[in-house]
Amino acid sequence: MDDASRTQGWAICIGAGVLAFLFLLGVLNGSYLALAIPVTILTLFVLGLAGWVGYTIATIRVEPASGTSGDPEPDGASDRAA
């Protein structure tokens, strides 16, 4: 791991610590926005992720594997073929 990665890692840790401190400070002061803003961001992120997964599932193209007819075999059919 190079020094740039370690520096970025420490910057993320320090940033998260500062944001956590500001969040707790806002909650202790009784600020409604201290709770509303993070909850809104998290909710929109989760809904966006769910929308992306749904879009991906809805638009994926699946090609049948080569050498198969695409019809499923009845239970036990592969055992009787031998």
C-alpha positions in Angstrom: 0.0 0.0 0.0 1.4 3.4 -1.0 1.6 6.6 1.1 -1.2 8.2 -1.0 -3.7 5.4 0.0 -2.7 5.8 3.7 -3.1 9.5 3.5 -6.5 9.2 2.0 -7.5 6.6 4.6 -6.5 9.0 7.5 -8.3 11.9 5.8 -11.5 9.8 5.6 -11.1 8.8 9.3 -10.6 12.4 10.4 -13.5 13.6 8.2 -15.8 11.0 9.7 -14.7 11.9 13.2 -15.4 15.6 12.6 -18.8 14.9 11.1 -19.7 12.6 14.0 -18.7 15.4 16.4 -20.8 17.9 14.6 -23.7 15.5 14.5 -23.5 14.9 18.2 -23.2 18.6 18.9 -26.3 19.3 16.9 -28.3 16.5 18.6 -27.3 17.7 22.1 -28.3 21.2 21.1 -31.7 19.9 20.1 -31.4 20.8 16.4 -34.0 19.1 14.2 -31.8 19.5 11.2 -29.0 17.5 12.9 -31.3 14.4 12.5 -33.3 15.3 9.5 -30.4 15.9 7.1 -28.5 12.6 7.7 -31.8 10.6 7.7 -32.8 12.3 4.4 -29.5 11.6 2.8 -29.5 7.9 3.9 -33.1 7.4 2.8 -32.5 8.9 -0.7 -29.3 6.8 -1.0 -31.1 3.6 -0.2 -34.0 4.4 -2.5 -31.6 5.3 -5.3 -29.8 2.0 -4.7 -33.1 0.1 -4.8 -34.1 1.9 -8.0 -30.7 1.1 -9.6 -31.0 -2.6 -8.7 -34.6 -2.7 -10.1 -33.5 -1.0 -13.3 -30.6 -3.5 -13.7 -32.9 -6.5 -13.2 -35.5 -5.1 -15.6 -33.1 -4.3 -18.4 -30.6 -7.2 -18.2 -30.4 -9.4 -21.3 -30.0 -13.1 -20.7 -28.8 -15.4 -23.5 -29.4 -19.1 -23.2 -26.3 -21.2 -22.7 -25.0 -22.8 -25.9 -25.9 -26.4 -26.3 -29.2 -26.2 -24.4 -32.7 -25.9 -25.8 -33.7 -23.5 -23.1 -36.4 -25.9 -21.9 -36.0 -27.1 -18.3 -35.7 -30.9 -17.9 -38.4 -32.6 -15.8 -37.2 -33.8 -12.4 -35.0 -36.8 -12.7 -34.7 -36.6 -16.5 -30.9 -36.3 -16.3 -30.7 -39.5 -14.1 -32.7 -41.5 -16.7 -30.6 -40.3 -19.7 -27.6 -42.5 -18.6 
